[in-house]
């Protein structure tokens, strides 16, 4: 998009404080003027305040990277999870519909139950966008409710489901591993939950690429023609143990001390919320429609770690 085409287009980004929002603020700037809002700018749990916030800014596109992601805490405060992950997206969708603009929203692998029907050869297929949803906990239920509210609103939208997002900032598995390694010589890591480790940087870049091929070509009408639900995650799959092993292999290459890693099962690491045992996402739809595909998770991790302060 040329500078002239970008002129006057305003993108309202919610969730600038998060790991994905931080990256989106940069990638979306190629498409328009980004008005980025964080926790202190707008209370997502207050629908009236959120609607007023949108009306005051009159954006041409809303991108919602904000979410309540405390999976275990959601079991004890599902009302808050619903307020942020379901009611707020419903408000955003209603405002997008009223203003005739598009909405981009991010969802999660936790909308699935983690137990897909096996293939004839006994292997498990990745989840594509057509497979039935069955969240197993409060967090997943709240995110699914947000998806459903957006679809029912009738607004032009993208819902991008992703998985296991990490970055060099924020609360995520990568930063948790670094913190724990500084405290312990031996780490027990779950080895029977499988997903797509996804670098926030590449997720943000893929989002901008898709918007450049849709919304940027004709606003909400262009978005609506190809909108809907898409899976966006790094290619390949790993267990948490394999993800941790790859992180610390990089440490070893740098000559840093590496903790002993012990693979364990999910029952050996009980948590308040149930996690999907298998949540690998099939992302072919995004590639078929837009030619956009996130590369493999190992390559993403190597690049992310190369930027990390020693």
C-alpha positions in Angstrom: 0.0 0.0 0.0 1.3 3.4 -0.9 1.6 6.3 1.6 -1.3 8.0 -0.3 -3.5 4.9 0.1 -2.7 4.7 3.8 -3.5 8.4 4.4 -6.5 8.9 6.6 -7.0 5.2 7.5 -7.1 4.7 11.2 -6.6 1.4 12.9 -7.7 1.0 16.5 -5.5 -1.6 18.2 -6.5 -3.0 21.6 -4.0 -4.8 23.8 -0.8 -2.8 23.0 0.7 -4.0 26.4 0.7 -7.6 25.4 3.3 -9.6 23.5 1.1 -9.8 20.4 -0.2 -6.2 20.6 3.4 -4.9 20.9 4.3 -6.6 17.6 1.1 -5.6 15.9 1.6 -1.9 16.6 4.6 -2.1 14.3 3.3 -4.4 11.6 0.0 -2.6 11.2 1.7 0.8 10.8 2.3 -0.2 7.1 -1.5 -0.2 6.6 -2.6 3.0 8.3 -2.3 5.2 11.4 -2.4 2.9 14.4 -4.1 4.2 17.6 -2.8 1.7 20.1 -4.6 1.3 23.5 -3.5 -0.5 26.6 -5.0 -1.4 30.0 -4.8 2.1 31.2 -6.6 3.6 28.2 -9.8 1.6 28.2 -11.6 -0.9 30.5 -12.5 -3.9 28.4 -14.8 -5.2 31.2 -17.0 -2.0 30.9 -19.0 -2.3 27.7 -20.3 1.3 27.8 -16.8 2.7 28.2 -15.5 0.5 25.4 -18.3 1.6 23.0 -17.6 5.2 23.9 -13.9 4.7 23.3 -14.6 3.4 19.8 -17.0 6.2 19.0 -14.5 8.8 20.1 -11.9 7.5 17.7 -14.1 6.5 14.8 -11.6 3.9 13.4 -11.6 2.3 10.0 -10.6 -1.1 11.5 -10.5 -2.6 15.0 -7.8 -5.1 15.9 -8.4 -6.8 19.2 -5.2 -8.4 20.6 -6.4 -8.0 24.2 -7.5 -11.0 26.2 -7.8 -12.5 29.7 -5.3 -15.4 29.4 -4.8 -16.6 33.0 -6.0 -20.1 32.2 -6.0 -21.4 35.8 -7.3 -18.2 37.4 -10.3 -18.3 35.0 -11.6 -21.4 36.7 -12.1 -19.3 39.8 -13.2 -16.1 38.1 -15.0 -17.1 35.0 -17.1 -14.0 35.1 -14.1 -11.8 34.5 -12.9 -14.1 31.7 -16.3 -13.8 30.1 -16.3 -10.0 30.5 -13.0 -9.6 28.7 -13.0 -12.5 26.3 -16.7 -12.6 25.3 -18.6 -9.5 26.3 -15.9 -7.1 25.1 -15.6 -8.8 21.7 -19.4 -8.7 21.4 -19.2 -4.9 22.0 -16.4 -4.5 19.5 -18.4 -6.4 16.9 -21.6 -4.4 17.5 -19.6 -1.2 17.1 -17.9 -2.5 14.0 -21.3 -3.4 12.5 -22.7 0.0 13.4 -19.8 1.9 11.9 -19.5 -0.4 8.8 -15.9 -1.3 9.6 -14.0 -4.5 10.0 -12.9 -6.3 13.1 -9.8 -8.6 13.6 -9.9 -10.8 16.7 -7.5 -13.4 18.0 -8.7 -16.7 19.5 -7.1 -19.9 20.8 -6.5 -23.6 20.4 -8.3 -24.0 23.8 -11.7 -24.0 22.0 -10.9 -27.6 21.1 -11.1 -30.6 23.5 -7.6 -31.9 22.6 -9.0 -35.3 21.5 -9.6 -35.4 17.8 -10.8 -38.6 16.1 -7.8 -40.6 15.0 -7.0 -41.3 11.4 -7.2 -44.9 10.1 -3.4 -45.3 10.8 -3.9 -44.2 14.4 -2.3 -40.8 14.1 -4.1 -37.6 15.2 -4.9 -35.0 12.6 -4.3 -31.3 13.2 -7.5 -29.3 13.9 -8.8 -27.3 10.9 -11.4 -24.6 11.0 -14.3 -26.9 10.3 -13.8 -29.3 13.2 -16.2 -29.2 16.1 -15.3 -27.1 19.2 -15.6 -28.4 22.7 -13.6 -26.3 25.2 -12.7 -28.0 28.4 -12.3 -25.1 30.8 -13.5 -21.6 31.6 -10.8 -19.9 29.5 -11.7 -21.9 26.4 -15.4 -21.3 27.0 -14.9 -17.6 27.3 -12.9 -17.4 24.1 -15.4 -19.5 22.2 -18.2 -17.2 23.4 -16.3 -14.3 22.0 -16.0 -16.0 18.6 -19.7 -16.8 18.5 -20.6 -13.2 19.5 -18.6 -11.8 16.6 -20.1 -14.2 14.1 -23.6 -13.5 15.2 -23.0 -9.7 15.0 -22.9 -9.7 11.2 -19.8 -7.5 11.1 -17.0 -8.1 8.6 -14.4 -9.9 10.6 -11.4 -12.1 10.8 -11.0 -14.5 13.8 -7.5 -15.8 13.9 -7.0 -18.8 16.1 -3.5 -19.4 17.3 -1.6 -21.4 19.9 1.3 -21.3 22.4 2.3 -17.7 21.7 5.6 -16.5 23.0 8.0 -13.6 22.7 10.9 -12.0 24.5 8.5 -9.9 26.5 5.4 -10.7 28.5 4.2 -13.8 30.4 4.8 -16.9 28.3 6.5 -20.3 28.3 9.9 -18.9 27.1 10.2 -16.4 29.8 8.9 -18.9 32.4 11.7 -21.3 31.4 14.4 -18.6 31.8 13.0 -17.6 35.2 12.8 -21.2 36.5 16.3 -22.1 35.1 17.7 -19.3 37.2 16.2 -20.8 40.3 16.6 -24.6 39.8 19.1 -27.1 38.3 16.4 -29.6 37.4 13.1 -28.9 35.6 10.2 -31.3 35.1 8.3 -30.5 31.9 5.1 -31.9 30.5 5.7 -34.1 27.5 2.2 -35.3 26.5 0.6 -32.0 25.5 1.3 -31.2 21.9 0.8 -27.9 20.1 2.3 -25.2 17.8 4.8 -22.9 19.5 4.1 -19.6 17.8 6.3 -16.5 17.8 4.3 -13.3 18.3 6.4 -11.5 15.8 5.6 -13.8 13.0 1.9 -14.0 14.0 1.7 -10.2 13.8 3.5 -10.1 10.4 1.1 -12.8 9.0 -1.9 -10.8 10.2 -0.6 -7.6 8.5 0.0 -9.6 5.3 -3.5 -10.9 5.3 -5.0 -7.5 5.9 -2.8 -6.0 3.1 -4.4 -8.5 0.7 -8.0 -7.9 1.9 -9.0 -4.9 4.0 -6.3 -2.7 2.5 -7.8 -3.3 -0.9 -11.3 -2.1 -0.2 -12.1 -1.7 3.5 -14.8 -3.7 5.3 -16.4 -4.8 2.0 -13.1 -6.4 0.8 -12.6 -8.0 4.2 -16.1 -9.4 4.3 -15.5 -11.3 1.0 -12.7 -13.4 2.5 -13.4 -13.0 6.2 -14.2 -15.7 8.7 -12.2 -18.0 10.9 -8.6 -18.9 10.1 -5.9 -20.8 12.0 -2.6 -19.0 12.2 0.3 -20.7 14.0 3.9 -21.7 13.3 4.3 -24.8 11.2 5.2 -28.1 13.0 4.3 -29.4 16.4 6.1 -30.0 19.7 5.4 -31.0 23.3 6.2 -28.6 26.1 9.2 -30.7 26.9 10.4 -30.5 23.3 9.9 -26.8 23.3 11.9 -26.4 26.5 14.6 -28.7 25.1 15.0 -26.5 22.0 15.2 -23.4 24.2 18.0 -24.8 26.4 19.8 -26.3 23.4 20.3 -22.7 22.3 21.6 -21.9 25.7 24.1 -24.7 25.5 25.3 -23.5 22.1 26.1 -20.1 23.8 28.0 -21.8 26.6 25.4 -21.0 29.2 24.6 -23.5 32.0 21.6 -25.7 31.2 19.3 -27.3 33.7 18.5 -31.0 33.6 15.1 -31.5 31.9 12.9 -34.4 33.0 9.8 -35.3 30.8 6.6 -35.9 32.8 3.0 -36.6 32.1 0.1 -34.3 32.6 -1.2 -36.1 35.7 2.3 -35.6 37.3 1.8 -31.8 36.9 -1.8 -31.1 38.1 -3.3 -27.7 37.3 -6.6 -26.0 38.1 -7.6 -25.9 34.4 -7.5 -28.9 32.0 -5.2 -28.3 29.1 -5.8 -29.9 25.6 -3.6 -32.9 25.1 -3.5 -32.2 21.4 -4.1 -28.8 20.0 -2.1 -28.7 16.7 -3.7 -26.3 14.3 -4.0 -26.9 10.5 -3.2 -23.6 8.9 -3.7 -24.6 5.2 -6.8 -22.4 4.8 -4.8 -19.2 5.3 -2.2 -20.4 2.8 -4.8 -21.5 0.2 -6.7 -18.2 0.5 -3.8 -15.7 0.9 -0.6 -17.5 0.3 0.4 -16.7 3.9 2.1 -19.4 6.0 4.1 -19.1 9.2 7.4 -21.0 8.9 8.4 -23.7 11.3 8.5 -23.2 15.0 12.1 -24.2 15.3 13.2 -21.4 12.9 11.0 -18.9 14.7 12.5 -19.8 18.1 16.0 -19.5 16.8 15.4 -16.0 15.5 13.6 -15.0 18.7 16.4 -16.2 20.9 19.0 -14.5 18.7 17.4 -11.2 19.7 17.3 -12.0 23.4 19.7 -10.3 25.7 22.3 -12.7 27.1 
